[in-house]
Amino acid sequence: MGTKLYVGNLSPNTTEAQIQDLFKASGTVVSCTLIMDKVTSKSKGFGFVEMGSEAEAAKAMADNNGKEVDGRALKVNEAKPREERPRGGFGGGGGR
């Protein structure tokens, strides 16, 4: 297991500081990032928390999965490595 956790089902009102404080109870928080929409600058409803060790990550997952924050039950599990996706080109038809 790694030390990076996926945190989902976040309210648009939830802040990075709230998530960081919540996870600090389980150990050392190395980083906390909420994913924001580029156009609206609003939360996409998920983020990532990196814990100091695998043991702290396991504890944070057990402590916080299903915990209610801002009226929503958090979904916390191990983050999966980011998959390489092809960049969206300019393709498509448009033939004459």
C-alpha positions in Angstrom: 0.0 0.0 0.0 1.2 3.5 -0.8 0.9 6.7 1.3 -1.3 8.6 -1.1 -5.1 8.5 -0.6 -8.0 9.4 -2.7 -10.7 11.4 -0.9 -14.0 11.5 -2.7 -17.7 12.6 -2.3 -16.6 16.0 -1.0 -19.0 18.9 -0.8 -18.2 21.9 -2.9 -17.9 23.9 0.3 -15.2 21.6 1.8 -11.8 23.2 2.0 -8.3 21.8 1.9 -7.8 23.0 5.5 -10.8 21.0 6.7 -9.5 17.8 5.0 -6.0 18.4 6.3 -7.2 18.9 9.9 -9.4 15.8 9.6 -6.5 13.6 8.4 -3.9 15.1 10.9 -5.7 13.1 13.6 -4.5 9.9 11.9 -0.8 11.0 11.4 1.5 13.3 9.5 -0.1 14.9 6.5 2.6 15.5 3.8 0.3 17.1 1.3 -3.4 17.8 0.7 -4.8 18.8 -2.7 -8.4 19.3 -3.7 -9.0 19.1 -7.5 -10.6 22.2 -8.9 -12.4 22.8 -12.2 -10.3 25.0 -14.5 -13.3 26.9 -15.8 -15.4 27.5 -12.7 -12.7 27.3 -10.1 -15.0 25.2 -8.0 -14.1 21.8 -6.4 -14.7 18.8 -8.5 -15.7 16.9 -5.3 -12.5 14.9 -4.8 -8.9 15.3 -3.8 -5.7 13.6 -2.6 -4.0 13.4 0.8 -0.5 12.0 1.2 0.3 10.6 4.6 3.8 10.3 6.2 3.9 6.5 6.2 1.9 3.4 5.0 0.7 2.8 8.6 -0.6 6.3 8.9 -2.3 6.0 5.5 -4.0 2.8 6.6 -5.1 4.4 9.8 -6.4 7.5 8.0 -8.4 5.3 5.6 -9.9 3.3 8.5 -10.7 6.5 10.5 -12.2 8.6 7.7 -13.9 6.3 5.2 -17.6 7.0 5.6 -17.1 9.9 8.0 -19.5 12.7 7.4 -18.1 16.1 6.4 -20.4 19.0 5.3 -23.3 16.6 5.1 -21.5 14.0 2.9 -20.0 10.6 3.7 -16.4 10.6 2.6 -15.0 7.9 0.4 -11.4 7.3 1.2 -9.2 4.6 -0.4 -5.7 4.2 -1.8 -5.0 6.4 -4.8 -4.3 4.6 -8.0 -1.4 5.7 -10.2 -2.5 8.2 -12.8 -3.1 6.6 -16.2 -1.5 8.1 -19.3 -4.3 9.2 -21.6 -3.9 10.4 -25.1 -4.1 14.2 -25.4 -7.3 15.4 -27.0 -6.1 16.5 -30.4 -7.9 18.7 -32.9 -9.1 15.6 -34.7 -12.5 14.9 -35.9 -13.8 15.3 -39.4 -14.4 18.5 -41.0 -13.7 17.2 -44.5 -14.7 19.1 -47.6 
